[in-house]
Amino acid sequence: MIKKVDHIGIAVRSIAEARKLYETMGLHVESIEEVPYDGVRVAMIACGETHIELLEPLSGDSPVAKFLEKKGPGIHHICLETDDVRAAGDRLREEGIQVLRPEPTRGAGGCWVQFLHPKTTGGVLIELSEPAEPAADEEAAEEI
């Protein structure tokens, strides 16, 4: 079941540069971590009950680097929180939605994540995210 909008992912060339805008608006970066599986450095900025996630590529061949080359900085994806990312992905697959990964993977903060292809979601890359168990949060924080 989808519970809420968890965050909006924004592709940026530099977190150091991009965060200045949000800090000028009175927001602050809560955490920065690397997500090697996706080839990105992620900065999470709290904004009410949701977050803004700045995505900086770690290499020139990462998906976010390719996005920046093609489209420039801007909204990359919308993330929806679910209580069971695996079941949600399976259900959507059965309904004909193209799910990008065979299985959910670990994302920022240790969450389990899955992505839905924009070709089957009206042009929007949608990420599904299941919050990590508290122990996974601690492990993710230790890896940074």
C-alpha positions in Angstrom: 0.0 0.0 0.0 1.3 3.5 -0.9 1.4 5.6 2.2 2.8 9.0 1.2 5.3 10.9 -1.0 8.6 10.2 0.6 10.8 12.5 -1.4 11.4 14.2 -4.7 14.7 13.3 -6.3 16.6 16.2 -8.0 19.6 15.5 -10.2 22.4 18.0 -9.6 26.0 18.3 -10.8 27.2 19.3 -7.3 25.5 18.9 -3.9 27.8 21.5 -2.5 26.4 24.1 -5.0 22.8 22.9 -5.1 22.3 22.8 -1.3 23.0 26.6 -1.1 19.5 27.4 -2.6 17.7 25.2 -0.1 19.7 26.5 2.8 18.9 30.1 1.7 15.2 29.1 1.9 15.7 28.0 5.5 16.0 24.2 4.9 19.0 22.1 5.9 20.7 19.0 4.8 20.0 16.2 7.3 22.4 13.7 5.8 24.8 13.0 2.9 25.7 9.4 1.9 26.8 7.4 -1.1 24.7 4.8 -2.7 27.2 2.8 -4.7 24.6 0.5 -6.4 23.1 3.6 -8.1 26.4 5.5 -8.5 25.2 8.6 -6.6 25.9 10.7 -3.6 22.7 11.7 -1.9 21.8 14.7 0.3 18.5 14.5 2.1 16.8 17.8 2.9 13.7 17.8 5.2 10.8 19.8 3.9 7.7 19.3 6.1 6.7 15.6 6.0 8.7 14.9 2.9 12.2 15.3 1.7 14.1 16.7 -1.2 16.8 14.3 -2.3 19.8 15.9 -4.2 21.4 13.3 -6.5 25.0 13.9 -7.5 26.7 11.3 -9.8 29.8 9.5 -8.6 31.0 8.8 -12.1 30.3 9.9 -15.7 28.6 6.6 -16.5 26.1 6.5 -13.7 22.4 6.8 -14.5 22.2 10.2 -12.9 25.2 11.4 -15.0 23.4 10.2 -18.1 20.3 12.0 -17.0 22.2 15.3 -16.5 23.9 14.9 -19.9 20.5 14.4 -21.6 18.2 16.7 -19.6 20.4 18.9 -17.4 19.7 19.4 -13.7 16.1 19.0 -12.5 13.5 16.6 -11.2 14.7 13.0 -11.6 12.1 11.0 -9.8 9.2 11.0 -7.3 9.5 8.5 -4.5 6.4 6.9 -2.9 6.7 5.2 0.5 5.1 1.7 0.8 4.9 -0.7 3.6 6.0 -3.6 1.4 8.1 -2.7 -1.7 8.4 -6.3 -2.9 4.7 -6.9 -2.9 4.0 -3.5 -4.5 6.5 -4.2 -7.3 5.0 -7.7 -7.9 1.4 -6.3 -8.0 2.4 -3.5 -10.4 4.3 -6.0 -12.6 1.1 -8.1 -12.8 -0.8 -5.0 -13.9 1.7 -4.4 -16.8 3.8 -1.7 -15.2 7.5 -2.1 -16.1 9.5 -2.6 -12.9 13.2 -1.9 -13.5 14.9 -4.3 -11.2 14.4 -8.0 -10.7 14.4 -7.5 -6.9 14.4 -4.4 -4.6 17.8 -3.1 -3.7 19.1 -1.0 -0.8 18.9 2.8 -1.3 19.7 5.8 0.8 19.2 5.4 4.5 19.0 1.6 4.1 15.5 1.7 2.6 14.5 -1.1 0.2 13.8 0.5 -3.2 12.3 -0.4 -6.6 11.8 1.8 -9.7 9.0 1.9 -12.2 9.9 2.7 -15.8 8.7 6.1 -17.1 7.4 4.5 -20.3 4.7 2.8 -18.2 4.0 5.6 -15.7 3.1 8.5 -17.8 6.7 9.8 -18.3 7.6 9.9 -14.6 10.3 7.8 -13.0 8.7 6.5 -9.8 10.7 5.0 -7.0 8.9 2.8 -4.4 10.6 2.8 -1.0 10.1 0.7 2.1 11.7 2.2 5.2 14.5 0.3 6.7 14.3 -1.5 10.0 16.1 0.5 12.7 19.1 -1.9 12.6 19.5 -1.4 8.9 19.5 2.4 9.4 22.4 2.0 11.8 24.3 -0.2 9.4 23.7 2.3 6.5 25.0 5.1 8.7 28.1 3.2 9.6 28.9 2.6 5.9 29.2 6.3 5.1 
